[in-house]
Amino acid sequence: MAKVKINERTVEGLQLEIDHHKKDKQSALRDNDALRQENMMLKELLTDITSRDECWNDTVETKTLLWRLKNMLNNLN
């Protein structure tokens, strides 16, 4: 009789541990989705910024910055 209660407690403990890991997994998936969404928004913003050449001056500094931004965008894709 006592052995059955020990096994039941063990199963209950393992079930609680499984539930805890399921919650952790769901939290990690939500965080991952949020980061993915933020990443997509940043890529879209970077694409918009670099695609409009009329916004940029013809100075060396701005052309260098534009080139670096376009290069970073290409590396992200």
SEFIZA-3560 file (N, C-alpha, C; in Angstrom, 3 decimals):
REM SEFIZA-3560
<numar><xx>0.815</xx><yy>-1.189</yy><zz>0.000</zz><atom>N</atom></numar>
<numar><xx>0.000</xx><yy>0.000</yy><zz>0.000</zz><atom>CA</atom></numar>
<numar><xx>0.865</xx><yy>1.262</yy><zz>0.000</zz><atom>C</atom></numar>
<numar><xx>1.898</xx><yy>1.300</yy><zz>0.801</zz><atom>N</atom></numar>
<numar><xx>2.753</xx><yy>2.481</yy><zz>0.897</zz><atom>CA</atom></numar>
<numar><xx>3.483</xx><yy>2.731</yy><zz>-0.411</zz><atom>C</atom></numar>
<numar><xx>3.879</xx><yy>1.672</yy><zz>-1.104</zz><atom>N</atom></numar>
<numar><xx>4.608</xx><yy>1.818</yy><zz>-2.358</zz><atom>CA</atom></numar>
<numar><xx>3.737</xx><yy>2.504</yy><zz>-3.412</zz><atom>C</atom></numar>
<numar><xx>2.455</xx><yy>2.219</yy><zz>-3.427</zz><atom>N</atom></numar>
<numar><xx>1.542</xx><yy>2.829</yy><zz>-4.385</zz><atom>CA</atom></numar>
<numar><xx>1.470</xx><yy>4.337</yy><zz>-4.143</zz><atom>C</atom></numar>
<numar><xx>1.409</xx><yy>4.762</yy><zz>-2.891</zz><atom>N</atom></numar>
<numar><xx>1.354</xx><yy>6.187</yy><zz>-2.580</zz><atom>CA</atom></numar>
<numar><xx>2.643</xx><yy>6.889</yy><zz>-2.991</zz><atom>C</atom></numar>
<numar><xx>3.768</xx><yy>6.239</yy><zz>-2.798</zz><atom>N</atom></numar>
<numar><xx>5.045</xx><yy>6.823</yy><zz>-3.216</zz><atom>CA</atom></numar>
<numar><xx>5.055</xx><yy>6.986</yy><zz>-4.729</zz><atom>C</atom></numar>
<numar><xx>4.606</xx><yy>5.978</yy><zz>-5.455</zz><atom>N</atom></numar>
<numar><xx>4.555</xx><yy>6.073</yy><zz>-6.911</zz><atom>CA</atom></numar>
<numar><xx>3.583</xx><yy>7.159</yy><zz>-7.373</zz><atom>C</atom></numar>
<numar><xx>2.460</xx><yy>7.295</yy><zz>-6.681</zz><atom>N</atom></numar>
<numar><xx>1.499</xx><yy>8.334</yy><zz>-7.039</zz><atom>CA</atom></numar>
<numar><xx>2.101</xx><yy>9.721</yy><zz>-6.824</zz><atom>C</atom></numar>
<numar><xx>2.816</xx><yy>9.896</yy><zz>-5.712</zz><atom>N</atom></numar>
<numar><xx>3.471</xx><yy>11.179</yy><zz>-5.454</zz><atom>CA</atom></numar>
<numar><xx>4.548</xx><yy>11.456</yy><zz>-6.491</zz><atom>C</atom></numar>
<numar><xx>5.271</xx><yy>10.426</yy><zz>-6.868</zz><atom>N</atom></numar>
<numar><xx>6.305</xx><yy>10.592</yy><zz>-7.889</zz><atom>CA</atom></numar>
<numar><xx>5.683</xx><yy>10.997</yy><zz>-9.214</zz><atom>C</atom></numar>
<numar><xx>4.600</xx><yy>10.350</yy><zz>-9.597</zz><atom>N</atom></numar>
<numar><xx>3.920</xx><yy>10.681</yy><zz>-10.852</zz><atom>CA</atom></numar>
<numar><xx>3.373</xx><yy>12.107</yy><zz>-10.793</zz><atom>C</atom></numar>
<numar><xx>2.800</xx><yy>12.482</yy><zz>-9.663</zz><atom>N</atom></numar>
<numar><xx>2.279</xx><yy>13.839</yy><zz>-9.506</zz><atom>CA</atom></numar>
<numar><xx>3.410</xx><yy>14.870</yy><zz>-9.615</zz><atom>C</atom></numar>
<numar><xx>4.528</xx><yy>14.562</yy><zz>-8.999</zz><atom>N</atom></numar>
<numar><xx>5.682</xx><yy>15.459</yy><zz>-9.078</zz><atom>CA</atom></numar>
<numar><xx>6.197</xx><yy>15.591</yy><zz>-10.498</zz><atom>C</atom></numar>
<numar><xx>6.259</xx><yy>14.472</yy><zz>-11.196</zz><atom>N</atom></numar>
<numar><xx>6.700</xx><yy>14.512</yy><zz>-12.593</zz><atom>CA</atom></numar>
<numar><xx>5.704</xx><yy>15.271</yy><zz>-13.463</zz><atom>C</atom></numar>
<numar><xx>4.420</xx><yy>15.119</yy><zz>-13.172</zz><atom>N</atom></numar>
<numar><xx>3.396</xx><yy>15.834</yy><zz>-13.933</zz><atom>CA</atom></numar>
<numar><xx>3.524</xx><yy>17.348</yy><zz>-13.711</zz><atom>C</atom></numar>
<numar><xx>3.790</xx><yy>17.746</yy><zz>-12.462</zz><atom>N</atom></numar>
<numar><xx>4.004</xx><yy>19.167</yy><zz>-12.178</zz><atom>CA</atom></numar>
<numar><xx>5.239</xx><yy>19.687</yy><zz>-12.918</zz><atom>C</atom></numar>
<numar><xx>6.271</xx><yy>18.878</yy><zz>-12.964</zz><atom>N</atom></numar>
<numar><xx>7.484</xx><yy>19.275</yy><zz>-13.676</zz><atom>CA</atom></numar>
<numar><xx>7.213</xx><yy>19.416</yy><zz>-15.170</zz><atom>C</atom></numar>
<numar><xx>6.442</xx><yy>18.508</yy><zz>-15.732</zz><atom>N</atom></numar>
<numar><xx>6.064</xx><yy>18.589</yy><zz>-17.151</zz><atom>CA</atom></numar>
<numar><xx>5.278</xx><yy>19.871</yy><zz>-17.416</zz><atom>C</atom></numar>
<numar><xx>4.316</xx><yy>20.163</yy><zz>-16.545</zz><atom>N</atom></numar>
<numar><xx>3.517</xx><yy>21.379</yy><zz>-16.707</zz><atom>CA</atom></numar>
<numar><xx>4.398</xx><yy>22.626</yy><zz>-16.642</zz><atom>C</atom></numar>
<numar><xx>5.362</xx><yy>22.621</yy><zz>-15.728</zz><atom>N</atom></numar>
<numar><xx>6.288</xx><yy>23.748</yy><zz>-15.598</zz><atom>CA</atom></numar>
<numar><xx>7.082</xx><yy>23.931</yy><zz>-16.894</zz><atom>C</atom></numar>
<numar><xx>7.587</xx><yy>22.847</yy><zz>-17.464</zz><atom>N</atom></numar>
<numar><xx>8.369</xx><yy>22.925</yy><zz>-18.698</zz><atom>CA</atom></numar>
<numar><xx>7.498</xx><yy>23.354</yy><zz>-19.882</zz><atom>C</atom></numar>
<numar><xx>6.237</xx><yy>22.942</yy><zz>-19.883</zz><atom>N</atom></numar>
<numar><xx>5.325</xx><yy>23.378</yy><zz>-20.939</zz><atom>CA</atom></numar>
<numar><xx>5.118</xx><yy>24.892</yy><zz>-20.871</zz><atom>C</atom></numar>
<numar><xx>4.967</xx><yy>25.425</yy><zz>-19.660</zz><atom>N</atom></numar>
<numar><xx>4.804</xx><yy>26.874</yy><zz>-19.495</zz><atom>CA</atom></numar>
<numar><xx>6.059</xx><yy>27.610</yy><zz>-19.936</zz><atom>C</atom></numar>
<numar><xx>7.226</xx><yy>27.077</yy><zz>-19.569</zz><atom>N</atom></numar>
<numar><xx>8.489</xx><yy>27.684</yy><zz>-19.993</zz><atom>CA</atom></numar>
<numar><xx>8.615</xx><yy>27.684</yy><zz>-21.511</zz><atom>C</atom></numar>
<numar><xx>8.211</xx><yy>26.590</yy><zz>-22.131</zz><atom>N</atom></numar>
<numar><xx>8.278</xx><yy>26.475</yy><zz>-23.589</zz><atom>CA</atom></numar>
<numar><xx>7.360</xx><yy>27.498</yy><zz>-24.236</zz><atom>C</atom></numar>
<numar><xx>6.140</xx><yy>27.621</yy><zz>-23.735</zz><atom>N</atom></numar>
<numar><xx>5.201</xx><yy>28.591</yy><zz>-24.292</zz><atom>CA</atom></numar>
<numar><xx>5.732</xx><yy>30.019</yy><zz>-24.134</zz><atom>C</atom></numar>
<numar><xx>6.332</xx><yy>30.309</yy><zz>-23.006</zz><atom>N</atom></numar>
<numar><xx>6.911</xx><yy>31.633</yy><zz>-22.781</zz><atom>CA</atom></numar>
<numar><xx>8.048</xx><yy>31.904</yy><zz>-23.767</zz><atom>C</atom></numar>
<numar><xx>8.895</xx><yy>30.915</yy><zz>-23.979</zz><atom>N</atom></numar>
<numar><xx>10.005</xx><yy>31.068</yy><zz>-24.922</zz><atom>CA</atom></numar>
<numar><xx>9.482</xx><yy>31.253</yy><zz>-26.347</zz><atom>C</atom></numar>
<numar><xx>8.435</xx><yy>30.534</yy><zz>-26.710</zz><atom>N</atom></numar>
<numar><xx>7.858</xx><yy>30.685</yy><zz>-28.045</zz><atom>CA</atom></numar>
<numar><xx>7.247</xx><yy>32.074</yy><zz>-28.231</zz><atom>C</atom></numar>
<numar><xx>6.589</xx><yy>32.589</yy><zz>-27.199</zz><atom>N</atom></numar>
<numar><xx>6.028</xx><yy>33.952</yy><zz>-27.276</zz><atom>CA</atom></numar>
<numar><xx>7.147</xx><yy>34.982</yy><zz>-27.429</zz><atom>C</atom></numar>
<numar><xx>8.215</xx><yy>34.820</yy><zz>-26.657</zz><atom>N</atom></numar>
<numar><xx>9.352</xx><yy>35.737</yy><zz>-26.765</zz><atom>CA</atom></numar>
<numar><xx>9.979</xx><yy>35.667</yy><zz>-28.156</zz><atom>C</atom></numar>
<numar><xx>10.096</xx><yy>34.461</yy><zz>-28.689</zz><atom>N</atom></numar>
<numar><xx>10.660</xx><yy>34.269</yy><zz>-30.022</zz><atom>CA</atom></numar>
<numar><xx>9.796</xx><yy>34.947</yy><zz>-31.079</zz><atom>C</atom></numar>
<numar><xx>8.491</xx><yy>34.798</yy><zz>-30.975</zz><atom>N</atom></numar>
<numar><xx>7.584</xx><yy>35.442</yy><zz>-31.929</zz><atom>CA</atom></numar>
<numar><xx>7.681</xx><yy>36.964</yy><zz>-31.840</zz><atom>C</atom></numar>
<numar><xx>7.786</xx><yy>37.487</yy><zz>-30.628</zz><atom>N</atom></numar>
<numar><xx>7.910</xx><yy>38.931</yy><zz>-30.458</zz><atom>CA</atom></numar>
<numar><xx>9.210</xx><yy>39.438</yy><zz>-31.081</zz><atom>C</atom></numar>
<numar><xx>10.299</xx><yy>38.712</yy><zz>-30.869</zz><atom>N</atom></numar>
<numar><xx>11.578</xx><yy>39.102</yy><zz>-31.466</zz><atom>CA</atom></numar>
<numar><xx>11.539</xx><yy>39.004</yy><zz>-32.984</zz><atom>C</atom></numar>
<numar><xx>10.893</xx><yy>37.986</yy><zz>-33.505</zz><atom>N</atom></numar>
<numar><xx>10.762</xx><yy>37.824</yy><zz>-34.951</zz><atom>CA</atom></numar>
<numar><xx>9.976</xx><yy>39.001</yy><zz>-35.545</zz><atom>C</atom></numar>
<numar><xx>8.893</xx><yy>39.388</yy><zz>-34.878</zz><atom>N</atom></numar>
<numar><xx>8.082</xx><yy>40.511</yy><zz>-35.345</zz><atom>CA</atom></numar>
<numar><xx>8.888</xx><yy>41.807</yy><zz>-35.322</zz><atom>C</atom></numar>
<numar><xx>9.627</xx><yy>42.022</yy><zz>-34.231</zz><atom>N</atom></numar>
<numar><xx>10.458</xx><yy>43.218</yy><zz>-34.119</zz><atom>CA</atom></numar>
<numar><xx>11.534</xx><yy>43.227</yy><zz>-35.194</zz><atom>C</atom></numar>
<numar><xx>12.129</xx><yy>42.086</yy><zz>-35.459</zz><atom>N</atom></numar>
<numar><xx>13.161</xx><yy>41.967</yy><zz>-36.481</zz><atom>CA</atom></numar>
<numar><xx>12.591</xx><yy>42.319</yy><zz>-37.856</zz><atom>C</atom></numar>
<numar><xx>11.390</xx><yy>41.828</yy><zz>-38.154</zz><atom>N</atom></numar>
<numar><xx>10.769</xx><yy>42.135</yy><zz>-39.438</zz><atom>CA</atom></numar>
<numar><xx>10.480</xx><yy>43.624</yy><zz>-39.568</zz><atom>C</atom></numar>
<numar><xx>10.014</xx><yy>44.250</yy><zz>-38.499</zz><atom>N</atom></numar>
<numar><xx>9.736</xx><yy>45.683</yy><zz>-38.539</zz><atom>CA</atom></numar>
<numar><xx>11.027</xx><yy>46.470</yy><zz>-38.772</zz><atom>C</atom></numar>
<numar><xx>12.107</xx><yy>46.064</yy><zz>-38.117</zz><atom>N</atom></numar>
<numar><xx>13.381</xx><yy>46.752</yy><zz>-38.294</zz><atom>CA</atom></numar>
<numar><xx>13.918</xx><yy>46.574</yy><zz>-39.714</zz><atom>C</atom></numar>
<numar><xx>13.758</xx><yy>45.385</yy><zz>-40.277</zz><atom>N</atom></numar>
<numar><xx>14.184</xx><yy>45.161</yy><zz>-41.662</zz><atom>CA</atom></numar>
<numar><xx>13.379</xx><yy>46.018</yy><zz>-42.632</zz><atom>C</atom></numar>
<numar><xx>12.071</xx><yy>46.108</yy><zz>-42.405</zz><atom>N</atom></numar>
<numar><xx>11.233</xx><yy>46.936</yy><zz>-43.269</zz><atom>CA</atom></numar>
<numar><xx>11.638</xx><yy>48.403</yy><zz>-43.167</zz><atom>C</atom></numar>
<numar><xx>11.896</xx><yy>48.864</yy><zz>-41.958</zz><atom>N</atom></numar>
<numar><xx>12.324</xx><yy>50.241</yy><zz>-41.760</zz><atom>CA</atom></numar>
<numar><xx>13.653</xx><yy>50.504</yy><zz>-42.456</zz><atom>C</atom></numar>
<numar><xx>14.594</xx><yy>49.608</yy><zz>-42.306</zz><atom>N</atom></numar>
<numar><xx>15.900</xx><yy>49.756</yy><zz>-42.937</zz><atom>CA</atom></numar>
<numar><xx>15.768</xx><yy>49.742</yy><zz>-44.458</zz><atom>C</atom></numar>
<numar><xx>14.897</xx><yy>48.902</yy><zz>-44.973</zz><atom>N</atom></numar>
<numar><xx>14.659</xx><yy>48.871</yy><zz>-46.418</zz><atom>CA</atom></numar>
<numar><xx>14.079</xx><yy>50.195</yy><zz>-46.898</zz><atom>C</atom></numar>
<numar><xx>13.107</xx><yy>50.724</yy><zz>-46.171</zz><atom>N</atom></numar>
<numar><xx>12.512</xx><yy>52.008</yy><zz>-46.545</zz><atom>CA</atom></numar>
<numar><xx>13.532</xx><yy>53.138</yy><zz>-46.499</zz><atom>C</atom></numar>
<numar><xx>14.354</xx><yy>53.146</yy><zz>-45.469</zz><atom>N</atom></numar>
<numar><xx>15.351</xx><yy>54.207</yy><zz>-45.324</zz><atom>CA</atom></numar>
<numar><xx>16.367</xx><yy>54.161</yy><zz>-46.462</zz><atom>C</atom></numar>
<numar><xx>16.821</xx><yy>52.986</yy><zz>-46.801</zz><atom>N</atom></numar>
<numar><xx>17.881</xx><yy>52.878</yy><zz>-47.809</zz><atom>CA</atom></numar>
<numar><xx>17.352</xx><yy>52.958</yy><zz>-49.233</zz><atom>C</atom></numar>
<numar><xx>16.075</xx><yy>52.738</yy><zz>-49.447</zz><atom>N</atom></numar>
<numar><xx>15.552</xx><yy>52.750</yy><zz>-50.813</zz><atom>CA</atom></numar>
<numar><xx>15.274</xx><yy>54.164</yy><zz>-51.320</zz><atom>C</atom></numar>
<numar><xx>15.191</xx><yy>55.137</yy><zz>-50.443</zz><atom>N</atom></numar>
<numar><xx>14.879</xx><yy>56.514</yy><zz>-50.836</zz><atom>CA</atom></numar>
<numar><xx>16.168</xx><yy>57.331</yy><zz>-50.922</zz><atom>C</atom></numar>
<numar><xx>16.777</xx><yy>57.316</yy><zz>-52.081</zz><atom>N</atom></numar>
<numar><xx>18.051</xx><yy>58.020</yy><zz>-52.265</zz><atom>CA</atom></numar>
<numar><xx>17.906</xx><yy>59.531</yy><zz>-52.199</zz><atom>C</atom></numar>
<numar><xx>16.715</xx><yy>60.058</yy><zz>-52.497</zz><atom>N</atom></numar>
<numar><xx>16.547</xx><yy>61.514</yy><zz>-52.488</zz><atom>CA</atom></numar>
<numar><xx>16.637</xx><yy>62.098</yy><zz>-51.075</zz><atom>C</atom></numar>
<numar><xx>16.511</xx><yy>61.270</yy><zz>-50.076</zz><atom>N</atom></numar>
<numar><xx>16.613</xx><yy>61.741</yy><zz>-48.686</zz><atom>CA</atom></numar>
<numar><xx>18.054</xx><yy>61.942</yy><zz>-48.250</zz><atom>C</atom></numar>
<numar><xx>18.982</xx><yy>61.419</yy><zz>-49.015</zz><atom>N</atom></numar>
<numar><xx>20.376</xx><yy>61.432</yy><zz>-48.607</zz><atom>CA</atom></numar>
<numar><xx>21.138</xx><yy>62.541</yy><zz>-49.333</zz><atom>C</atom></numar>
<numar><xx>22.028</xx><yy>63.211</yy><zz>-48.610</zz><atom>N</atom></numar>
<numar><xx>22.898</xx><yy>64.241</yy><zz>-49.192</zz><atom>CA</atom></numar>
<numar><xx>23.942</xx><yy>63.579</yy><zz>-50.072</zz><atom>C</atom></numar>
<numar><xx>24.650</xx><yy>64.404</yy><zz>-50.802</zz><atom>N</atom></numar>
<numar><xx>25.725</xx><yy>63.883</yy><zz>-51.644</zz><atom>CA</atom></numar>
<numar><xx>27.088</xx><yy>63.967</yy><zz>-50.968</zz><atom>C</atom></numar>
<numar><xx>27.100</xx><yy>64.099</yy><zz>-49.660</zz><atom>N</atom></numar>
<numar><xx>28.384</xx><yy>64.157</yy><zz>-48.970</zz><atom>CA</atom></numar>
<numar><xx>28.959</xx><yy>62.764</yy><zz>-48.815</zz><atom>C</atom></numar>
<numar><xx>30.231</xx><yy>62.722</yy><zz>-48.612</zz><atom>N</atom></numar>
<numar><xx>30.921</xx><yy>61.442</yy><zz>-48.467</zz><atom>CA</atom></numar>
<numar><xx>30.417</xx><yy>60.687</yy><zz>-47.236</zz><atom>C</atom></numar>
<numar><xx>30.191</xx><yy>61.413</yy><zz>-46.156</zz><atom>N</atom></numar>
<numar><xx>29.751</xx><yy>60.769</yy><zz>-44.913</zz><atom>CA</atom></numar>
<numar><xx>28.394</xx><yy>60.091</yy><zz>-45.087</zz><atom>C</atom></numar>
<numar><xx>27.464</xx><yy>60.793</yy><zz>-45.717</zz><atom>N</atom></numar>
<numar><xx>26.134</xx><yy>60.196</yy><zz>-45.877</zz><atom>CA</atom></numar>
<numar><xx>26.148</xx><yy>59.054</yy><zz>-46.879</zz><atom>C</atom></numar>
<numar><xx>26.938</xx><yy>59.180</yy><zz>-47.946</zz><atom>N</atom></numar>
<numar><xx>27.049</xx><yy>58.077</yy><zz>-48.918</zz><atom>CA</atom></numar>
<numar><xx>27.662</xx><yy>56.853</yy><zz>-48.257</zz><atom>C</atom></numar>
<numar><xx>28.637</xx><yy>57.072</yy><zz>-47.394</zz><atom>N</atom></numar>
<numar><xx>29.259</xx><yy>55.952</yy><zz>-46.662</zz><atom>CA</atom></numar>
<numar><xx>28.254</xx><yy>55.310</yy><zz>-45.723</zz><atom>C</atom></numar>
<numar><xx>27.504</xx><yy>56.138</yy><zz>-45.017</zz><atom>N</atom></numar>
<numar><xx>26.485</xx><yy>55.615</yy><zz>-44.112</zz><atom>CA</atom></numar>
<numar><xx>25.421</xx><yy>54.839</yy><zz>-44.884</zz><atom>C</atom></numar>
<numar><xx>24.982</xx><yy>55.374</yy><zz>-46.007</zz><atom>N</atom></numar>
<numar><xx>23.990</xx><yy>54.682</yy><zz>-46.825</zz><atom>CA</atom></numar>
<numar><xx>24.534</xx><yy>53.339</yy><zz>-47.315</zz><atom>C</atom></numar>
<numar><xx>25.780</xx><yy>53.331</yy><zz>-47.760</zz><atom>N</atom></numar>
<numar><xx>26.387</xx><yy>52.085</yy><zz>-48.219</zz><atom>CA</atom></numar>
<numar><xx>26.449</xx><yy>51.064</yy><zz>-47.087</zz><atom>C</atom></numar>
<numar><xx>26.819</xx><yy>51.512</yy><zz>-45.885</zz><atom>N</atom></numar>
<numar><xx>26.910</xx><yy>50.608</yy><zz>-44.742</zz><atom>CA</atom></numar>
<numar><xx>25.543</xx><yy>50.060</yy><zz>-44.359</zz><atom>C</atom></numar>
<numar><xx>24.505</xx><yy>50.913</yy><zz>-44.398</zz><atom>N</atom></numar>
<numar><xx>23.147</xx><yy>50.448</yy><zz>-44.092</zz><atom>CA</atom></numar>
<numar><xx>22.658</xx><yy>49.422</yy><zz>-45.109</zz><atom>C</atom></numar>
<numar><xx>22.920</xx><yy>49.689</yy><zz>-46.395</zz><atom>N</atom></numar>
<numar><xx>22.520</xx><yy>48.730</yy><zz>-47.435</zz><atom>CA</atom></numar>
<numar><xx>23.274</xx><yy>47.411</yy><zz>-47.280</zz><atom>C</atom></numar>
<numar><xx>24.537</xx><yy>47.504</yy><zz>-46.944</zz><atom>N</atom></numar>
<numar><xx>25.340</xx><yy>46.303</yy><zz>-46.732</zz><atom>CA</atom></numar>
<numar><xx>24.814</xx><yy>45.502</yy><zz>-45.556</zz><atom>C</atom></numar>
<numar><xx>24.453</xx><yy>46.192</yy><zz>-44.473</zz><atom>N</atom></numar>
<numar><xx>23.898</xx><yy>45.509</yy><zz>-43.302</zz><atom>CA</atom></numar>
<numar><xx>22.570</xx><yy>44.837</yy><zz>-43.665</zz><atom>C</atom></numar>
<numar><xx>21.735</xx><yy>45.516</yy><zz>-44.416</zz><atom>N</atom></numar>
<numar><xx>20.463</xx><yy>44.943</yy><zz>-44.832</zz><atom>CA</atom></numar>
<numar><xx>20.677</xx><yy>43.707</yy><zz>-45.695</zz><atom>C</atom></numar>
<numar><xx>21.624</xx><yy>43.760</yy><zz>-46.611</zz><atom>N</atom></numar>
<numar><xx>21.918</xx><yy>42.584</yy><zz>-47.437</zz><atom>CA</atom></numar>
<numar><xx>22.424</xx><yy>41.416</yy><zz>-46.607</zz><atom>C</atom></numar>
<numar><xx>23.195</xx><yy>41.707</yy><zz>-45.578</zz><atom>N</atom></numar>
<numar><xx>23.708</xx><yy>40.635</yy><zz>-44.721</zz><atom>CA</atom></numar>
<numar><xx>22.605</xx><yy>40.024</yy><zz>-43.854</zz><atom>C</atom></numar>
<numar><xx>21.575</xx><yy>40.809</yy><zz>-43.542</zz><atom>N</atom></numar>
<numar><xx>20.468</xx><yy>40.290</yy><zz>-42.731</zz><atom>CA</atom></numar>
<numar><xx>19.567</xx><yy>39.357</yy><zz>-43.529</zz><atom>C</atom></numar>
<numar><xx>19.477</xx><yy>39.587</yy><zz>-44.816</zz><atom>N</atom></numar>
<numar><xx>18.609</xx><yy>38.752</yy><zz>-45.666</zz><atom>CA</atom></numar>
<numar><xx>19.230</xx><yy>37.467</yy><zz>-46.030</zz><atom>C</atom></numar>
//
